[in-house]
Amino acid sequence: MKFKALCVLLFLGGLWPAKASADNRFIVRSRLDLQTLQTVCNPPLLPPLCTVVRGLGDPLGQLFLITSSLDLHGLLDLPGNPLGIVRAEVDQLLNLFPVGALNVLPSPLPVDLMSDRTPVPYPNSGGTVWNSYANQLAAQKVRVSDAQSQFGVSGSGIVADIDTGVDPTHPALQSALLPGYDFTRDQPGGSELTDIPSSSCPFTSCPPPACPNCSPAKVNQSTAAVLGQSTAAVLDGNDQYAAFGVLW
């Protein structure tokens, strides 16, 4: 009996990587919690399978950054799916070309920027926003109205998006947004307020207080360079994420 058990362990050992080096980084969504995943990554009598670096700010505690000497296919093809993986993708570091030009704003700022402050309803929130915000130039450039017309939607419902350019304390968004993740800084809680340098903040305090006459604040436009990969697809269609998204 002991000999049979030893043979099984040796067979499984042949399926495991020779060493769990930090060759590859993965973002995984797992059915396991952090403690269980850490235990499974280090099976007894076998080389480590993976290393859990940390959780990634998911409200359900199911999203993790891990490292392993396996490639993505090897990770997904492990017999019995011991890591409980639901989704996985390579955490690929992105080397951006110089983005200095993205930080250049028109000078002076357009005089009509956010000038129409007529309150209009914000879909699916029960709140209102300025008309200049709801119907801003960016919405015209990405043809929001055309998309709404084509798909028969009105801007309400489930939205999955990756963007740090949102104020999660905004009264029109507060009730609709779930906590996100700032991939540009690799930290939980994406917010446009982190893009306002204290040295250039035009307000007496930052984040600025509610103010009907506050001037526009300059933000770091390089955060527009965001690599979404399959995260939006993971969030899309999941009933537990009721309204994850922003309006530019």
C-alpha positions as CSV (number, residue, x, y, z in Angstrom):
1,M,0.0,0.0,0.0
2,K,2.8,2.4,0.9
3,F,4.6,1.5,-2.3
4,K,1.4,2.3,-4.3
5,A,1.1,5.7,-2.6
6,L,4.7,6.5,-3.3
7,C,4.2,5.7,-7.0
8,V,1.2,8.0,-7.1
9,L,3.2,10.8,-5.6
10,L,6.1,10.2,-8.0
11,F,3.6,10.3,-10.9
12,L,2.1,13.6,-9.8
13,G,5.5,15.0,-9.2
14,G,6.3,14.4,-12.9
15,L,3.3,16.6,-13.8
16,W,4.5,19.5,-11.5
17,P,7.1,22.0,-12.7
18,A,10.7,21.3,-11.6
19,K,10.8,24.6,-9.7
20,A,8.3,27.3,-9.0
21,S,10.4,30.2,-10.1
22,A,8.9,33.6,-10.8
23,D,9.3,33.2,-14.6
24,N,5.6,34.0,-15.4
25,R,3.1,36.3,-13.8
26,F,-0.6,35.6,-14.1
27,I,-3.8,37.3,-13.0
28,V,-6.3,34.6,-12.0
29,R,-9.8,34.5,-10.8
30,S,-10.2,31.5,-8.6
31,R,-13.1,29.8,-6.7
32,L,-10.6,29.5,-3.8
33,D,-10.0,32.1,-1.1
34,L,-6.5,33.5,-0.5
35,Q,-5.5,31.1,2.3
36,T,-6.7,28.0,0.4
37,L,-5.0,29.1,-2.8
38,Q,-1.7,29.6,-0.9
39,T,-2.0,26.1,0.5
40,V,-2.8,24.5,-2.9
41,C,0.2,26.3,-4.5
42,N,2.5,24.5,-2.0
43,P,1.4,20.8,-1.9
44,P,3.1,18.6,0.6
45,L,6.0,16.4,-0.6
46,L,6.0,18.1,-4.0
47,P,7.8,21.2,-5.4
48,P,5.8,24.4,-5.1
49,L,3.3,24.8,-7.9
50,C,3.0,28.6,-7.8
51,T,3.3,31.6,-5.5
52,V,0.5,33.9,-4.6
53,V,1.9,37.4,-4.7
54,R,-1.3,39.2,-3.4
55,G,-5.0,39.8,-4.0
56,L,-6.0,42.4,-6.5
57,G,-8.7,44.4,-4.7
58,D,-11.6,42.3,-5.9
59,P,-14.7,42.8,-3.6
60,L,-15.4,39.1,-3.7
61,G,-11.8,38.2,-2.8
62,Q,-11.3,35.9,-5.9
63,L,-8.8,37.8,-8.0
64,F,-5.1,37.2,-7.5
65,L,-1.6,37.9,-8.9
66,I,0.4,34.7,-8.9
67,T,3.8,33.6,-10.3
68,S,4.7,30.1,-11.7
69,S,7.3,28.4,-13.9
70,L,4.4,27.0,-15.9
71,D,3.1,28.9,-19.0
72,L,-0.6,29.8,-19.3
73,H,-1.6,26.6,-21.0
74,G,0.3,24.5,-18.4
75,L,-1.5,26.3,-15.6
76,L,-4.9,25.8,-17.2
77,D,-4.3,22.1,-18.0
78,L,-3.3,21.0,-14.5
79,P,-5.2,17.7,-13.8
80,G,-8.3,18.4,-11.8
81,N,-7.8,22.2,-11.8
82,P,-6.4,22.3,-8.3
83,L,-6.1,26.1,-8.3
84,G,-9.9,26.4,-8.9
85,I,-9.2,28.8,-11.9
86,V,-12.2,30.3,-13.5
87,R,-10.3,32.8,-15.7
88,A,-6.6,33.4,-16.1
89,E,-4.4,35.7,-18.2
90,V,-0.7,36.6,-18.4
91,D,0.2,39.7,-16.5
92,Q,2.3,41.3,-19.2
93,L,4.3,44.3,-18.3
94,L,3.7,47.1,-20.9
95,N,6.6,49.3,-22.0
96,L,5.0,52.6,-23.2
97,F,6.5,54.8,-25.8
98,P,7.1,58.4,-24.6
99,V,3.8,59.9,-23.7
100,G,4.9,63.4,-22.9
101,A,2.7,64.8,-25.6
102,L,-0.4,63.3,-23.9
103,N,0.2,65.7,-20.9
104,V,0.0,68.8,-23.0
105,L,-3.4,70.5,-22.5
106,P,-4.8,73.4,-24.6
107,S,-3.8,76.8,-23.3
108,P,-5.9,78.6,-22.4
109,L,-8.6,76.0,-21.6
110,P,-11.8,76.5,-23.8
111,V,-14.0,79.1,-22.2
112,D,-17.1,77.0,-22.7
113,L,-15.6,73.9,-21.0
114,M,-18.3,72.5,-18.7
115,S,-20.1,75.8,-19.0
116,D,-23.6,74.3,-19.4
117,R,-24.4,73.3,-15.9
118,T,-28.1,72.6,-16.5
119,P,-28.9,69.4,-14.4
120,V,-29.9,66.4,-16.5
121,P,-30.8,62.9,-15.3
122,Y,-28.0,60.4,-15.1
123,P,-29.2,57.0,-16.2
124,N,-29.8,54.3,-13.7
125,S,-28.6,56.4,-10.7
126,G,-31.4,58.6,-9.5
127,G,-29.1,61.5,-9.7
128,T,-28.3,64.4,-12.0
129,V,-25.2,65.7,-13.7
130,W,-24.3,68.8,-15.7
131,N,-25.4,68.8,-19.3
132,S,-21.8,69.6,-20.3
133,Y,-20.7,66.4,-18.6
134,A,-23.4,64.1,-20.0
135,N,-23.0,65.5,-23.6
136,Q,-19.3,66.3,-23.6
137,L,-17.1,66.3,-26.8
138,A,-15.5,63.0,-25.9
139,A,-19.0,61.3,-26.0
140,Q,-19.4,62.7,-29.6
141,K,-16.0,61.5,-30.7
142,V,-16.6,57.9,-29.6
143,R,-20.2,58.1,-31.1
144,V,-22.1,57.2,-27.9
145,S,-25.4,58.2,-29.4
146,D,-24.8,56.1,-32.5
147,A,-24.0,53.1,-30.3
148,Q,-27.1,53.6,-28.1
149,S,-29.3,53.8,-31.3
150,Q,-27.7,50.7,-32.9
151,F,-28.0,48.5,-29.8
152,G,-31.3,50.0,-28.5
153,V,-29.9,51.0,-25.2
154,S,-30.0,54.3,-23.2
155,G,-26.9,54.2,-21.1
156,S,-28.3,52.2,-18.2
157,G,-27.6,48.6,-17.1
158,I,-24.4,46.6,-16.7
159,V,-21.3,48.3,-18.0
160,A,-17.8,46.8,-17.8
161,D,-14.9,49.2,-18.4
162,I,-11.3,49.9,-17.4
163,D,-10.6,53.5,-16.6
164,T,-9.0,55.5,-13.8
165,G,-10.7,58.7,-15.0
166,V,-13.7,58.6,-12.6
167,D,-14.5,60.3,-9.3
168,P,-16.0,57.4,-7.2
169,T,-17.3,60.0,-4.7
170,H,-19.4,61.8,-7.4
171,P,-23.1,61.8,-6.3
172,A,-24.3,60.6,-9.7
173,L,-21.8,57.6,-9.7
174,Q,-21.6,56.7,-6.0
175,S,-24.6,54.4,-6.0
176,A,-23.8,52.7,-9.3
177,L,-20.0,52.0,-9.1
178,L,-18.3,49.1,-7.4
179,P,-14.7,49.4,-6.2
180,G,-12.3,49.1,-9.1
181,Y,-8.6,48.5,-9.5
182,D,-6.0,51.0,-10.8
183,F,-3.9,49.0,-13.2
184,T,-1.7,52.0,-14.0
185,R,-0.5,52.1,-10.4
186,D,-1.1,48.5,-9.5
187,Q,-3.3,49.3,-6.5
188,P,-6.9,49.0,-5.5
189,G,-9.4,51.8,-5.7
190,G,-9.1,53.5,-9.2
191,S,-9.9,57.2,-8.9
192,E,-9.2,60.3,-11.0
193,L,-8.4,62.2,-7.8
194,T,-5.0,60.4,-7.6
195,D,-4.2,62.1,-11.0
196,I,-4.4,65.6,-9.5
197,P,-0.9,66.7,-8.3
198,S,-1.2,68.7,-5.1
199,S,1.2,71.3,-6.5
200,S,-1.1,72.1,-9.4
201,C,-4.4,71.7,-7.7
202,P,-6.4,74.9,-8.2
203,F,-8.5,74.3,-5.1
204,T,-7.9,75.1,-1.4
205,S,-8.1,71.4,-0.7
206,C,-7.8,68.2,-2.8
207,P,-10.0,66.4,-3.5
208,P,-12.0,69.6,-4.2
209,P,-15.2,70.2,-2.3
210,A,-18.6,70.4,-4.1
211,C,-18.6,73.8,-5.7
212,P,-20.9,75.2,-8.5
213,N,-18.2,77.7,-9.6
214,C,-15.0,75.6,-9.4
215,S,-12.6,75.8,-12.3
216,P,-11.5,72.7,-14.2
217,A,-8.5,70.8,-12.8
218,K,-5.6,69.6,-14.9
219,V,-5.1,65.8,-14.7
220,N,-2.4,63.5,-15.9
221,Q,-3.5,62.4,-19.3
222,S,-1.0,59.5,-19.5
223,T,-3.3,57.4,-17.4
224,A,-5.4,57.1,-20.6
225,A,-2.9,54.4,-21.7
226,V,-4.6,51.4,-20.0
227,L,-4.3,47.7,-21.1
228,G,-7.7,46.1,-20.4
229,Q,-6.9,42.6,-21.8
230,S,-9.8,40.2,-20.9
231,T,-10.9,41.9,-17.6
232,A,-13.8,43.7,-19.2
233,A,-15.0,40.4,-20.6
234,V,-14.8,38.8,-17.2
235,L,-16.9,41.5,-15.6
236,D,-19.4,41.6,-18.5
237,G,-22.4,39.4,-17.9
238,N,-21.6,38.8,-14.2
239,D,-24.7,39.6,-12.1
240,Q,-22.6,40.4,-9.1
241,Y,-21.1,43.4,-10.9
242,A,-24.3,45.5,-11.3
243,A,-22.8,48.7,-12.8
244,F,-19.0,48.7,-13.3
245,G,-18.0,51.6,-15.5
246,V,-17.7,55.3,-16.2
247,L,-18.6,58.0,-18.6
248,W,-15.7,60.0,-20.2
